[in-house]
Amino acid sequence: MSQPVRMAVVGVGHFGRVHATKVSQTEGAELVAVADLDGDRAAEVAGELGVAAVTDMAELYDQVDAVCVAAATRAHAAVAGSFLERGIHVLVEKPITPDVASARKLIDTAANANAILQVGHLQRFFGVTEALRKRVSRPLFVECTRIAPFKPRGTDVNVILDLMIHDLDLILSFTEGSLLSVDAAGAPVLSDSEDIANARLKFSDGCVANITSSRISLKTERKMRIFQPDSYITVDFETHTIRTVWRDDSKPGPIPGAPGVGFEEETYRETDALGREIAAFVNAVATGGRPEVSGEDGLRALEAALMVTDSLRAHAELIQDGAVRKASG
């Protein structure tokens, strides 16, 4: 594709507005419009970027080659599907959809129309994540903590689909095994869905993961620890720092007869992850290549997130049943 990829952003709330700005700055792309059901919001963002504003996304069908869908999760299937079935390429924010059936339908629609479907798992596009990927070979145990203060936006889904799904996606990309079982607990605190959760996952290759996510914390923390047969890796996604400890037989050990230990610490310069994500999408559209985060990747992360949610709610019912029995006993 020698001409710029003509693009629009559908849904220009807080994150959609950032999407639109990044698209307008992406080489090989041309932002032609933004769409939102809130006409005033669409006009405001469009005015900032010098593009058209629409409230009916159908007006975009003949104007664009590709779209970023940053609407509410409940609208992903309908919005993304309407563009894909017309052969228009789609970058849809995570989670891909709220349920597995609609996610599979989007994947099939994209395949039948020969259209690119990329899912916005932004964590994959940070430089520190790419460096981590090069160090992970055989994870045996993974521990993740992803906590943040409460923000009203994003509460249309629970904390698993809002925050934990980032770590689920990364772990699934590291492991070769399938997810066998989940044991989870959590609770809604400030919203109508779960705001805090912990899950323990077991995979067929022997890997075990323990993940804690909260959107009601007093601080922000995003860390991952990975145990491997010959190394231990910690990554701080806030400071973009990786620390690695490994066995090094070329060095003397800390005590006679013990193996030597190697240690490395590296901090990676903050990168424009969203800009890189959009650039990767534009490149896939222009070249016809496979997107870096495919619809199938988004589906795997969604399936894992829903397994966590099912386990969490089964645990909540168990507690409730126990409380009722105790009260009536």
Backbone bond lengths (Angstrom), bond angles and torsions (degrees), N, CA, C in turn:
res aa  C-N    CA-C-N  psi(-1)  N-CA   C-N-CA  omega(-1)  CA-C   N-CA-C  phi
1 M - - - 1.459 - - 1.515 108.26 -
2 S 1.340 116.56 108.12 1.462 120.45 -176.70 1.518 112.09 -82.60
3 Q 1.332 117.55 -27.70 1.456 121.30 178.40 1.526 110.17 -83.32
4 P 1.332 117.84 155.19 1.468 119.68 176.73 1.526 111.13 -58.54
5 V 1.322 115.54 148.15 1.459 121.21 176.28 1.526 107.73 -75.32
6 R 1.318 116.48 116.11 1.470 120.48 -179.71 1.529 108.57 -77.07
7 M 1.341 115.77 124.65 1.452 119.59 -172.18 1.521 112.47 -131.38
8 A 1.331 114.73 156.78 1.458 122.95 171.56 1.518 107.90 -136.52
9 V 1.317 116.51 158.40 1.459 122.60 173.32 1.516 107.92 -114.05
10 V 1.327 115.98 127.09 1.465 121.63 -179.15 1.529 108.02 -106.15
11 G 1.327 114.94 115.33 1.457 120.73 -175.32 1.517 109.50 95.89
12 V 1.324 117.60 97.83 1.463 119.98 -175.63 1.525 110.70 -117.88
13 G 1.327 114.41 51.32 1.457 120.29 167.76 1.510 109.01 -71.19
14 H 1.320 117.76 -153.09 1.468 121.03 -176.12 1.524 112.18 -55.34
15 F 1.336 117.04 -54.39 1.462 120.12 -176.01 1.521 111.18 -77.53
16 G 1.324 117.49 -35.19 1.454 120.08 178.27 1.515 112.58 -62.18
17 R 1.306 115.71 -34.58 1.467 119.89 176.99 1.529 110.40 -62.69
18 V 1.333 115.96 -41.56 1.468 120.26 177.41 1.523 110.00 -65.07
19 H 1.316 116.46 -41.06 1.467 121.08 175.89 1.524 110.71 -55.02
20 A 1.322 115.46 -48.78 1.463 119.75 -176.97 1.525 110.94 -61.51
21 T 1.313 116.37 -41.74 1.469 120.12 178.36 1.522 110.82 -62.12
22 K 1.326 116.75 -44.47 1.470 120.39 -178.96 1.519 111.63 -66.11
23 V 1.338 116.86 -40.60 1.466 119.46 178.00 1.523 110.17 -60.05
24 S 1.336 116.35 -41.72 1.467 120.24 -178.61 1.521 111.89 -64.36
25 Q 1.337 117.16 -19.15 1.462 121.48 -178.26 1.527 112.55 -102.44
26 T 1.322 118.18 -1.36 1.465 121.83 -173.20 1.525 111.30 -86.45
27 E 1.326 115.09 126.61 1.458 120.33 177.52 1.525 110.05 -63.50
28 G 1.307 116.67 134.63 1.455 121.44 179.68 1.509 113.90 88.79
29 A 1.342 116.99 -0.14 1.463 121.12 178.85 1.518 109.85 -123.43
30 E 1.315 115.48 151.64 1.461 121.81 175.14 1.516 108.36 -130.31
31 L 1.329 116.76 114.17 1.459 120.58 176.20 1.522 108.22 -77.48
32 V 1.341 115.79 118.50 1.471 119.06 -177.39 1.522 112.42 -106.24
33 A 1.346 117.42 -21.58 1.467 119.02 -177.29 1.524 110.79 -164.96
34 V 1.322 114.73 161.25 1.461 121.94 168.38 1.520 107.57 -126.97
35 A 1.335 115.41 149.57 1.462 119.95 -177.44 1.523 109.64 -130.07
36 D 1.309 116.13 139.88 1.458 121.79 175.95 1.520 108.33 -160.04
37 L 1.330 116.58 145.88 1.459 120.10 177.59 1.524 111.37 -64.93
38 D 1.324 115.70 -26.88 1.458 121.61 175.39 1.534 107.82 -84.67
39 G 1.330 115.90 102.13 1.463 120.15 -175.59 1.513 113.34 -61.27
40 D 1.327 116.94 -36.32 1.466 119.89 179.53 1.528 110.54 -66.01
41 R 1.325 115.55 -41.08 1.468 119.49 178.97 1.524 110.40 -64.89
42 A 1.325 117.27 -44.98 1.463 120.99 179.18 1.523 110.36 -60.05
43 A 1.336 116.43 -43.73 1.466 120.23 -178.72 1.527 111.34 -65.41
44 E 1.331 116.41 -38.01 1.462 120.22 -179.99 1.526 111.32 -62.60
45 V 1.349 116.39 -49.40 1.461 120.75 -178.67 1.529 110.37 -68.04
46 A 1.324 116.57 -41.50 1.467 120.35 178.91 1.514 111.01 -61.57
47 G 1.329 116.77 -39.40 1.461 120.42 178.59 1.506 112.63 -63.95
48 E 1.322 116.70 -37.69 1.460 121.09 178.80 1.521 111.52 -63.83
49 L 1.335 116.06 -34.90 1.460 120.65 -172.07 1.535 112.97 -105.57
50 G 1.318 117.26 -2.81 1.461 120.41 176.83 1.507 113.93 69.71
51 V 1.357 116.61 39.61 1.468 120.65 179.50 1.521 108.84 -128.55
52 A 1.330 116.31 177.28 1.457 121.34 -179.44 1.530 110.71 -77.36
53 A 1.315 115.35 152.73 1.462 122.03 175.82 1.521 108.88 -118.96
54 V 1.351 116.84 132.68 1.457 120.46 178.01 1.527 109.29 -134.03
55 T 1.310 115.66 152.97 1.464 121.00 174.38 1.528 111.48 -107.80
56 D 1.317 117.02 -15.98 1.464 122.72 177.59 1.524 108.12 -110.88
57 M 1.327 116.41 109.90 1.464 119.16 -174.98 1.524 112.30 -64.22
58 A 1.323 117.88 -18.22 1.469 119.95 178.27 1.517 111.50 -61.30
59 E 1.333 116.85 -23.82 1.465 120.40 178.47 1.530 111.58 -66.84
60 L 1.340 116.84 -15.43 1.467 120.78 -176.41 1.522 112.99 -88.97
61 Y 1.319 118.08 -17.91 1.457 121.51 -170.11 1.526 113.24 -53.70
62 D 1.315 117.26 -38.09 1.465 120.50 -177.72 1.524 112.78 -97.00
63 Q 1.336 116.28 4.31 1.456 119.40 -174.94 1.527 114.08 -109.44
64 V 1.338 117.37 -16.47 1.464 119.29 -170.40 1.524 112.42 -128.24
65 D 1.327 113.82 156.33 1.468 121.61 172.23 1.521 110.85 -97.30
66 A 1.340 116.45 -25.65 1.457 121.15 -174.25 1.523 109.57 -154.94
67 V 1.349 115.89 156.63 1.460 121.15 177.86 1.520 110.52 -138.14
68 C 1.330 115.41 152.96 1.455 122.55 165.87 1.523 106.76 -102.38
69 V 1.319 117.19 126.81 1.458 121.70 179.45 1.522 108.29 -103.94
70 A 1.331 115.59 108.49 1.460 121.71 -179.84 1.526 110.19 -119.89
71 A 1.318 116.17 27.18 1.462 121.83 177.19 1.527 109.61 -75.53
72 A 1.329 117.15 176.31 1.459 121.28 177.20 1.525 110.38 -58.71
73 T 1.333 116.78 148.46 1.457 121.63 -175.99 1.526 112.18 -54.34
74 R 1.321 117.11 -39.59 1.464 120.38 -178.08 1.532 112.68 -61.46
75 A 1.350 116.63 -19.62 1.468 120.41 -178.82 1.526 112.79 -97.55
76 H 1.330 118.52 -4.53 1.462 120.95 -174.04 1.522 112.76 -57.45
77 A 1.323 116.54 -47.23 1.468 119.66 -174.75 1.526 110.87 -61.69
78 A 1.328 117.10 -48.05 1.465 120.61 -177.23 1.523 111.73 -68.35
79 V 1.337 116.39 -45.03 1.463 119.65 -176.43 1.525 110.80 -69.49
80 A 1.327 116.92 -53.71 1.466 120.12 -178.88 1.522 110.92 -61.64
81 G 1.330 116.40 -40.66 1.456 119.94 -178.93 1.520 113.13 -62.67
82 S 1.337 116.93 -37.01 1.463 120.05 -178.38 1.519 111.67 -65.58
83 F 1.331 117.27 -31.41 1.467 120.08 177.54 1.527 110.80 -81.74
84 L 1.327 117.29 -43.42 1.463 120.18 -177.42 1.525 111.57 -60.79
85 E 1.327 117.44 -40.28 1.467 119.10 -177.42 1.529 111.90 -66.94
86 R 1.304 117.33 -14.46 1.471 122.57 175.65 1.525 111.96 -99.76
87 G 1.345 116.19 9.38 1.456 120.72 178.10 1.517 113.69 78.82
88 I 1.334 116.99 14.36 1.464 121.51 178.81 1.525 108.68 -91.26
89 H 1.325 117.35 128.07 1.455 123.24 -175.39 1.525 110.54 -70.93
90 V 1.348 116.09 147.17 1.466 120.20 -172.94 1.519 111.24 -133.37
91 L 1.334 115.49 131.31 1.468 123.48 163.79 1.521 105.68 -107.69
92 V 1.324 117.13 110.72 1.456 121.45 -177.02 1.519 109.56 -109.15
93 E 1.325 115.79 136.23 1.456 119.93 179.82 1.528 110.95 -63.19
94 K 1.330 115.62 157.72 1.467 119.76 176.01 1.528 109.35 -80.03
95 P 1.341 117.45 152.53 1.462 126.82 -10.19 1.524 110.57 -69.80
96 I 1.308 116.13 156.56 1.457 120.62 -174.38 1.523 111.02 -54.10
97 T 1.322 117.26 -45.34 1.471 124.39 174.96 1.533 106.36 -154.38
98 P 1.333 118.62 173.46 1.461 118.99 177.76 1.529 114.23 -77.21
99 D 1.339 118.45 -17.74 1.457 120.53 -174.79 1.525 111.09 -141.18
100 V 1.318 115.36 159.04 1.460 122.19 -174.10 1.529 112.16 -66.62
101 A 1.323 117.37 -41.59 1.470 119.92 -176.59 1.525 111.36 -60.60
102 S 1.331 117.64 -44.36 1.464 119.52 -178.99 1.521 111.11 -71.74
103 A 1.336 117.50 -30.14 1.467 119.77 176.13 1.525 110.11 -65.71
104 R 1.316 116.89 -44.50 1.467 120.22 178.73 1.538 111.02 -63.33
105 K 1.319 115.67 -37.08 1.463 119.15 178.60 1.526 110.76 -64.36
106 L 1.351 117.31 -40.75 1.462 120.24 177.43 1.525 110.99 -61.18
107 I 1.322 116.16 -43.40 1.466 120.86 -179.92 1.529 110.38 -61.47
108 D 1.327 116.17 -44.92 1.472 120.38 179.32 1.528 111.05 -65.50
109 T 1.332 116.63 -40.25 1.467 120.43 179.56 1.519 110.66 -61.98
110 A 1.337 116.21 -43.90 1.463 120.59 179.11 1.523 110.76 -62.41
111 A 1.327 116.80 -43.21 1.468 120.39 -179.34 1.526 111.22 -64.27
112 N 1.320 116.36 -43.77 1.465 120.29 -178.30 1.525 112.18 -66.35
113 A 1.342 116.81 -29.82 1.458 120.67 -178.66 1.524 112.30 -95.84
114 N 1.351 115.99 1.71 1.465 121.00 -176.88 1.529 111.09 55.49
115 A 1.324 115.34 43.18 1.461 121.76 -178.47 1.526 110.19 -112.12
116 I 1.330 116.91 149.06 1.456 122.68 177.33 1.525 109.34 -77.90
117 L 1.333 116.56 131.95 1.463 122.35 171.91 1.518 107.72 -123.69
118 Q 1.327 116.16 113.57 1.468 121.87 177.81 1.523 108.31 -117.64
119 V 1.325 116.10 142.62 1.468 121.48 -179.18 1.519 109.09 -108.66
120 G 1.326 115.57 137.40 1.459 121.13 -171.91 1.513 115.69 -81.88
121 H 1.319 117.15 62.38 1.471 120.68 172.74 1.530 107.41 -84.50
122 L 1.324 114.83 87.00 1.465 122.82 -168.73 1.521 113.28 -62.53
123 Q 1.328 117.08 -30.96 1.463 120.61 -175.81 1.526 111.96 -57.54
124 R 1.308 117.85 -28.00 1.462 121.07 -178.01 1.527 112.83 -67.78
125 F 1.329 117.94 -18.12 1.457 120.75 -171.62 1.522 113.68 -100.18
126 F 1.319 117.53 3.92 1.456 119.79 173.31 1.525 109.50 -77.74
127 G 1.323 116.22 144.30 1.460 120.57 179.17 1.513 112.55 -58.75
128 V 1.334 117.20 -37.70 1.460 120.38 -178.52 1.529 110.69 -66.76
129 T 1.342 117.14 -30.53 1.464 120.30 177.93 1.522 110.68 -70.97
130 E 1.320 116.85 -40.45 1.463 119.85 177.18 1.523 110.82 -63.19
131 A 1.336 116.85 -38.69 1.465 120.37 177.57 1.524 110.64 -66.89
132 L 1.319 116.76 -39.84 1.464 120.79 178.18 1.522 110.70 -61.91
133 R 1.313 115.96 -43.09 1.469 120.03 -178.58 1.535 111.68 -57.08
134 K 1.325 117.12 -35.92 1.461 121.08 -179.66 1.534 112.28 -70.00
135 R 1.334 116.66 -20.79 1.465 121.16 -177.36 1.522 113.40 -94.71
136 V 1.342 116.33 -18.40 1.460 119.87 -176.60 1.524 109.39 -90.02
137 S 1.330 115.88 123.40 1.460 120.35 179.77 1.527 111.99 -124.32
138 R 1.321 117.15 -43.08 1.469 120.86 -176.49 1.527 109.24 -145.08
139 P 1.331 118.01 76.46 1.463 119.81 -178.57 1.529 111.85 -68.37
140 L 1.330 115.39 129.73 1.458 120.98 176.75 1.525 111.01 -101.06
141 F 1.339 115.32 -37.90 1.455 121.20 179.16 1.523 108.41 -144.90
142 V 1.332 115.61 134.23 1.458 121.32 179.25 1.524 108.28 -126.77
143 E 1.315 116.11 131.45 1.459 121.09 177.02 1.530 108.43 -122.17
144 C 1.329 116.99 127.19 1.460 121.52 -176.67 1.522 110.50 -127.06
145 T 1.321 115.23 140.15 1.465 121.90 172.58 1.523 107.53 -130.37
146 R 1.310 116.09 123.35 1.470 121.15 179.09 1.530 106.62 -137.48
147 I 1.323 115.80 99.66 1.460 120.62 -176.62 1.522 109.65 -129.87
148 A 1.333 115.93 152.19 1.461 121.23 -176.72 1.521 109.65 -157.98
149 P 1.337 117.75 158.28 1.466 120.75 174.28 1.516 111.18 -65.77
150 F 1.325 115.53 160.86 1.456 120.89 -176.93 1.526 111.45 -71.70
151 K 1.336 114.98 135.92 1.459 122.60 172.99 1.524 107.48 -134.10
152 P 1.325 118.39 128.85 1.475 120.10 -177.62 1.525 113.77 -57.48
153 R 1.355 118.03 -36.61 1.462 119.07 -179.61 1.526 109.39 -69.39
154 G 1.309 115.62 146.43 1.465 120.27 -179.69 1.509 113.68 93.34
155 T 1.344 118.36 -7.23 1.454 120.14 -176.62 1.523 112.97 -83.82
156 D 1.341 117.19 11.35 1.463 119.02 172.77 1.522 110.42 -72.62
157 V 1.341 116.99 -12.81 1.462 122.14 173.64 1.526 108.05 -128.80
158 N 1.341 116.93 164.93 1.459 119.31 179.96 1.525 111.13 -78.37
159 V 1.329 116.09 176.53 1.463 120.28 -174.61 1.525 111.87 -66.38
160 I 1.326 117.45 -23.20 1.471 119.99 178.13 1.516 110.10 -67.89
161 L 1.328 117.18 -47.59 1.467 120.91 179.33 1.528 111.78 -77.37
162 D 1.322 117.10 -20.57 1.458 121.68 -178.89 1.536 111.38 -84.98
163 L 1.329 117.80 -52.24 1.468 122.11 -174.21 1.528 113.94 -116.29
164 M 1.324 117.56 -50.20 1.461 120.02 -174.01 1.518 112.32 -59.64
165 I 1.321 117.43 -28.92 1.463 120.63 -176.58 1.530 111.50 -60.79
166 H 1.341 118.00 -26.74 1.468 120.46 175.90 1.533 109.89 -59.95
167 D 1.334 116.33 -48.45 1.462 120.06 -178.13 1.526 111.36 -72.20
168 L 1.319 116.79 -35.96 1.459 119.47 176.20 1.526 110.48 -59.91
169 D 1.317 116.89 -44.36 1.462 120.55 179.85 1.525 111.17 -62.04
170 L 1.328 117.36 -43.82 1.467 119.92 -179.99 1.522 110.96 -64.09
171 I 1.325 117.20 -45.58 1.466 120.36 -178.70 1.525 110.38 -62.47
172 L 1.325 116.62 -42.23 1.465 119.97 178.51 1.521 111.45 -62.95
173 S 1.325 117.12 -31.95 1.464 120.10 178.84 1.525 111.67 -76.06
174 F 1.334 117.46 -20.08 1.463 121.80 179.95 1.526 112.45 -88.16
175 T 1.332 116.13 -33.95 1.461 120.41 -171.87 1.525 111.38 -94.38
176 E 1.316 115.36 149.85 1.455 120.83 177.32 1.528 111.66 -95.94
177 G 1.330 116.48 -15.93 1.449 120.10 -177.03 1.518 112.91 -84.63
178 S 1.324 114.56 165.05 1.465 120.35 175.62 1.524 109.28 -91.36
179 L 1.313 115.84 156.78 1.460 120.95 -178.74 1.521 108.90 -77.98
180 L 1.349 115.72 120.31 1.456 121.03 -176.27 1.517 113.30 -94.58
181 S 1.339 116.77 -43.80 1.458 118.86 -175.07 1.516 111.16 -151.93
182 V 1.328 115.17 156.64 1.465 122.85 179.62 1.521 108.32 -137.76
183 D 1.321 115.70 137.61 1.459 121.63 173.79 1.523 106.34 -129.32
184 A 1.329 117.51 113.24 1.459 120.06 -171.31 1.528 111.92 -133.89
185 A 1.325 114.49 155.90 1.461 122.04 174.58 1.517 108.49 -145.53
186 G 1.332 116.42 152.04 1.459 119.84 -179.89 1.507 110.40 178.44
187 A 1.344 115.69 -176.33 1.457 118.68 -177.23 1.521 111.60 -161.58
188 P 1.329 116.90 150.74 1.470 120.78 168.29 1.526 107.66 -80.20
189 V 1.307 117.73 137.72 1.461 120.88 -179.63 1.525 110.94 -124.88
190 L 1.333 115.95 -53.95 1.462 120.53 -177.36 1.524 113.64 -111.06
191 S 1.327 116.94 -9.74 1.465 120.37 179.29 1.520 109.23 -128.05
192 D 1.320 116.95 -176.51 1.463 121.02 -178.03 1.524 113.32 -83.12
193 S 1.330 117.55 -9.23 1.466 121.26 177.96 1.520 109.10 -123.49
194 E 1.320 116.33 174.48 1.464 120.66 -173.29 1.528 111.54 -59.86
195 D 1.328 115.67 128.22 1.465 122.11 179.62 1.522 112.36 -104.40
196 I 1.315 116.80 -16.38 1.466 121.09 -180.00 1.522 107.95 -142.72
197 A 1.324 116.78 140.10 1.465 119.78 -176.83 1.515 110.79 -156.01
198 N 1.317 114.64 150.33 1.466 122.12 171.37 1.515 107.88 -131.49
199 A 1.336 115.90 137.93 1.463 119.74 -178.93 1.519 110.26 -138.12
200 R 1.316 115.25 141.08 1.463 121.95 173.38 1.519 107.62 -115.12
201 L 1.335 116.32 122.42 1.459 122.11 -174.54 1.520 109.91 -116.19
202 K 1.333 116.51 141.99 1.459 122.43 175.78 1.529 109.15 -121.59
203 F 1.348 115.28 134.93 1.457 121.60 -177.95 1.524 110.54 -113.62
204 S 1.333 115.59 159.02 1.463 121.02 -175.45 1.520 113.13 -67.90
205 D 1.346 118.02 -19.08 1.469 119.88 178.07 1.523 112.19 -89.79
206 G 1.344 116.85 7.20 1.461 120.69 177.38 1.512 114.46 97.38
207 C 1.302 117.99 -10.64 1.466 120.80 179.75 1.531 110.11 -68.55
208 V 1.324 114.88 140.74 1.464 122.21 175.34 1.523 107.63 -124.20
209 A 1.325 116.75 138.30 1.465 120.71 179.77 1.517 109.99 -129.43
210 N 1.320 115.01 139.51 1.460 121.78 175.60 1.530 107.77 -121.33
211 I 1.331 117.03 119.77 1.466 121.40 -172.25 1.523 109.88 -125.35
212 T 1.320 116.22 129.96 1.463 121.75 174.24 1.522 109.05 -119.44
213 S 1.327 116.53 129.55 1.464 121.66 178.73 1.516 109.32 -133.54
214 S 1.330 115.37 138.88 1.456 120.82 178.48 1.519 109.54 -148.73
215 R 1.333 115.81 140.73 1.463 120.31 172.75 1.530 110.70 -118.52
216 I 1.344 115.19 24.31 1.465 120.69 177.91 1.527 110.84 -129.81
217 S 1.319 116.64 26.61 1.461 120.75 -177.78 1.525 111.10 -88.29
218 L 1.321 116.09 166.60 1.457 121.94 179.65 1.523 111.96 -89.84
219 K 1.331 116.76 -7.06 1.453 120.76 179.45 1.519 109.40 -141.99
220 T 1.326 115.33 169.59 1.459 121.22 176.13 1.521 109.12 -106.93
221 E 1.307 116.53 129.07 1.471 121.35 178.15 1.515 108.38 -146.06
222 R 1.327 116.10 130.03 1.468 121.63 177.95 1.522 108.19 -136.19
223 K 1.311 116.08 97.58 1.463 120.58 -175.86 1.519 110.99 -132.38
224 M 1.320 114.99 153.05 1.456 121.98 176.54 1.525 108.74 -139.46
225 R 1.328 116.02 137.43 1.466 122.33 175.96 1.517 107.91 -123.37
226 I 1.324 115.99 133.51 1.470 120.88 -176.83 1.523 109.50 -128.17
227 F 1.336 116.51 123.56 1.457 122.46 175.27 1.526 108.10 -99.30
228 Q 1.332 116.78 130.95 1.456 122.90 176.42 1.530 108.98 -127.17
229 P 1.340 118.83 167.43 1.459 119.63 -177.71 1.528 113.64 -56.64
230 D 1.338 117.04 -30.44 1.458 119.34 -175.18 1.528 114.00 -125.61
231 S 1.352 116.99 11.02 1.461 117.67 -177.96 1.529 111.44 -161.37
232 Y 1.328 113.69 163.65 1.454 122.13 176.37 1.520 107.10 -132.30
233 I 1.327 116.86 126.42 1.463 121.93 -175.02 1.519 109.26 -122.27
234 T 1.322 116.99 133.75 1.459 121.00 170.51 1.520 107.97 -122.66
235 V 1.319 115.97 140.89 1.466 120.32 178.00 1.518 108.98 -133.45
236 D 1.313 115.55 133.39 1.454 122.80 175.76 1.525 107.25 -109.17
237 F 1.326 116.66 108.34 1.461 120.53 -176.50 1.522 112.08 -75.06
238 E 1.334 117.40 -12.79 1.461 120.43 176.15 1.524 111.31 -79.79
239 T 1.332 116.75 -44.09 1.466 120.99 -179.17 1.526 112.12 -95.83
240 H 1.349 116.14 -4.89 1.476 122.08 179.11 1.534 110.73 60.55
241 T 1.333 115.36 42.22 1.458 121.92 -176.98 1.518 111.04 -117.04
242 I 1.343 115.89 136.20 1.461 122.37 175.14 1.530 108.71 -119.20
243 R 1.324 115.63 132.70 1.460 121.56 173.36 1.522 107.77 -120.04
244 T 1.310 115.94 131.60 1.463 121.37 -178.12 1.519 110.01 -127.81
245 V 1.314 116.71 132.15 1.467 123.61 174.89 1.521 107.14 -120.98
246 W 1.335 116.79 132.92 1.459 119.68 -179.23 1.526 111.12 -145.73
247 R 1.298 114.86 162.25 1.469 121.22 176.86 1.518 109.11 -74.13
248 D 1.326 115.98 132.35 1.465 121.69 -179.38 1.521 108.52 -135.89
249 D 1.342 116.07 98.23 1.471 120.75 -176.80 1.519 113.20 -70.67
250 S 1.337 116.91 -10.00 1.468 118.94 178.51 1.521 112.10 -79.76
251 K 1.319 116.96 -9.18 1.459 121.21 -179.52 1.520 110.22 -111.95
252 P 1.332 117.02 151.52 1.466 119.64 175.63 1.517 110.05 -68.18
253 G 1.316 115.54 145.52 1.451 119.58 179.45 1.511 112.36 -78.59
254 P 1.332 116.37 168.78 1.461 120.45 179.89 1.524 113.11 -65.65
255 I 1.334 115.80 -24.02 1.468 120.96 175.08 1.525 107.20 -135.89
256 P 1.346 118.02 154.36 1.468 120.82 -178.88 1.529 111.80 -54.30
257 G 1.313 115.53 132.52 1.455 121.32 178.36 1.509 114.99 88.70
258 A 1.322 117.15 -12.52 1.465 120.49 179.79 1.523 109.82 -89.35
259 P 1.343 118.38 149.25 1.462 120.51 178.68 1.530 110.89 -69.48
260 G 1.324 114.92 158.04 1.449 119.90 177.43 1.517 111.49 -76.34
261 V 1.312 115.05 164.39 1.455 121.02 -177.49 1.524 109.92 -127.46
262 G 1.320 116.25 132.36 1.457 121.73 173.79 1.517 110.54 -101.50
263 F 1.309 116.61 148.34 1.465 120.73 -179.87 1.518 109.60 -140.63
264 E 1.328 115.83 138.02 1.457 120.93 178.73 1.524 108.99 -143.40
265 E 1.318 115.78 137.82 1.462 121.28 175.24 1.518 108.79 -131.26
266 E 1.327 116.08 128.74 1.458 120.68 179.72 1.526 109.66 -136.24
267 T 1.314 115.36 139.53 1.458 121.65 175.09 1.520 108.16 -116.36
268 Y 1.322 115.28 130.03 1.455 120.89 -175.20 1.525 110.15 -102.09
269 R 1.286 115.18 138.43 1.457 120.73 179.38 1.527 110.03 -59.81
270 E 1.311 115.44 136.85 1.460 120.71 177.47 1.530 110.19 -54.64
271 T 1.305 116.58 130.51 1.458 120.43 179.90 1.527 109.95 -114.57
272 D 1.291 116.49 159.60 1.451 122.62 177.87 1.527 108.29 -82.19
273 A 1.323 115.69 84.39 1.462 119.78 -173.35 1.524 111.78 -62.61
274 L 1.314 117.68 -43.02 1.464 119.15 -179.53 1.526 110.79 -66.31
275 G 1.322 117.03 -40.30 1.460 119.76 176.28 1.514 111.44 -60.22
276 R 1.336 116.73 -40.53 1.466 120.70 179.42 1.526 110.76 -68.88
277 E 1.321 116.34 -37.81 1.464 120.09 178.83 1.526 110.70 -62.40
278 I 1.324 116.36 -46.71 1.465 120.45 -179.54 1.523 110.51 -67.25
279 A 1.332 117.46 -39.37 1.468 120.49 177.96 1.524 110.70 -62.28
280 A 1.338 117.02 -38.93 1.465 120.47 178.27 1.528 110.59 -64.77
281 F 1.320 116.40 -39.22 1.469 120.64 177.79 1.525 110.85 -64.70
282 V 1.326 116.80 -46.34 1.457 121.06 179.49 1.525 110.29 -60.62
283 N 1.318 116.67 -39.76 1.468 120.50 179.12 1.531 110.80 -65.15
284 A 1.345 116.70 -41.36 1.471 119.54 178.41 1.520 110.79 -63.10
285 V 1.338 116.19 -40.28 1.467 119.98 178.19 1.526 110.66 -64.59
286 A 1.330 116.12 -44.54 1.464 120.46 -175.97 1.523 112.76 -68.49
287 T 1.335 116.63 -33.97 1.463 120.53 -175.27 1.526 113.38 -101.80
288 G 1.336 116.60 -14.03 1.460 119.46 -175.46 1.508 112.56 76.68
289 G 1.338 117.38 16.01 1.458 121.64 -178.88 1.515 112.91 -80.66
290 R 1.325 115.71 171.75 1.468 121.36 178.89 1.528 109.21 -73.77
291 P 1.316 118.03 132.70 1.463 119.47 178.02 1.525 111.14 -65.48
292 E 1.325 116.45 151.40 1.467 120.31 -177.52 1.523 111.99 -66.35
293 V 1.322 117.43 -30.40 1.467 121.33 173.39 1.525 106.63 -125.72
294 S 1.304 116.17 99.75 1.469 121.48 -171.85 1.530 111.53 -80.72
295 G 1.321 114.99 171.82 1.449 119.92 173.89 1.517 111.76 -59.63
296 E 1.334 116.65 -36.89 1.468 120.54 178.06 1.524 111.10 -64.35
297 D 1.347 117.08 -38.41 1.466 120.38 175.92 1.526 110.60 -62.19
298 G 1.328 115.53 -43.90 1.457 120.22 178.72 1.519 111.83 -63.12
299 L 1.332 116.48 -37.10 1.464 121.37 178.47 1.521 110.77 -65.49
300 R 1.326 117.88 -43.60 1.472 120.81 179.52 1.517 110.84 -60.30
301 A 1.322 116.16 -44.05 1.466 119.80 179.40 1.522 110.83 -64.34
302 L 1.340 116.31 -40.60 1.458 120.41 178.68 1.529 111.23 -63.99
303 E 1.331 116.70 -44.59 1.466 119.95 179.50 1.520 110.99 -59.13
304 A 1.332 117.04 -42.64 1.457 120.45 178.52 1.525 111.12 -65.01
305 A 1.332 116.32 -42.36 1.463 120.62 179.87 1.523 111.26 -62.72
306 L 1.320 117.07 -38.93 1.464 120.01 179.92 1.523 111.08 -72.94
307 M 1.336 118.02 -31.01 1.463 120.41 173.18 1.519 110.23 -63.54
308 V 1.333 116.35 -41.35 1.464 120.22 176.71 1.523 110.43 -62.76
309 T 1.326 116.92 -45.30 1.468 121.24 -179.68 1.524 111.14 -61.42
310 D 1.340 117.08 -43.13 1.467 120.59 179.44 1.528 110.92 -62.45
311 S 1.330 116.71 -43.27 1.456 120.57 179.93 1.526 110.66 -65.56
312 L 1.320 115.81 -41.69 1.459 121.08 -179.88 1.529 110.81 -60.91
313 R 1.316 116.73 -44.14 1.463 119.99 -177.30 1.525 112.08 -73.80
314 A 1.329 116.92 -30.75 1.464 119.97 173.90 1.530 109.54 -65.05
315 H 1.320 116.38 -39.16 1.461 121.13 177.84 1.521 110.43 -65.22
316 A 1.328 117.58 -40.78 1.461 121.75 178.90 1.525 110.79 -63.29
317 E 1.340 116.96 -40.03 1.463 120.71 178.11 1.516 111.22 -65.29
318 L 1.340 116.37 -37.25 1.462 120.80 178.45 1.526 110.55 -62.19
319 I 1.343 115.55 -43.62 1.464 119.96 179.36 1.529 110.03 -64.94
320 Q 1.323 116.03 -42.97 1.465 120.21 -179.08 1.521 111.46 -64.25
321 D 1.335 116.07 -43.31 1.468 119.95 178.71 1.523 110.67 -61.88
322 G 1.339 116.39 -40.19 1.452 121.06 179.22 1.519 111.58 -64.12
323 A 1.341 115.95 -39.73 1.466 120.53 179.39 1.531 110.65 -66.57
324 V 1.333 116.36 -39.58 1.472 120.37 179.14 1.517 110.46 -65.47
325 R 1.336 117.29 -43.64 1.460 120.77 179.36 1.524 110.95 -62.70
326 K 1.323 115.84 -40.28 1.457 119.70 -179.54 1.531 110.77 -66.08
327 A 1.357 115.40 -40.86 1.461 119.37 -179.36 1.524 112.06 -67.85
328 S 1.346 115.49 -35.27 1.464 118.65 -177.59 1.513 112.78 -86.74
329 G 1.356 116.11 -13.08 1.469 119.88 -177.76 1.488 111.90 -80.45
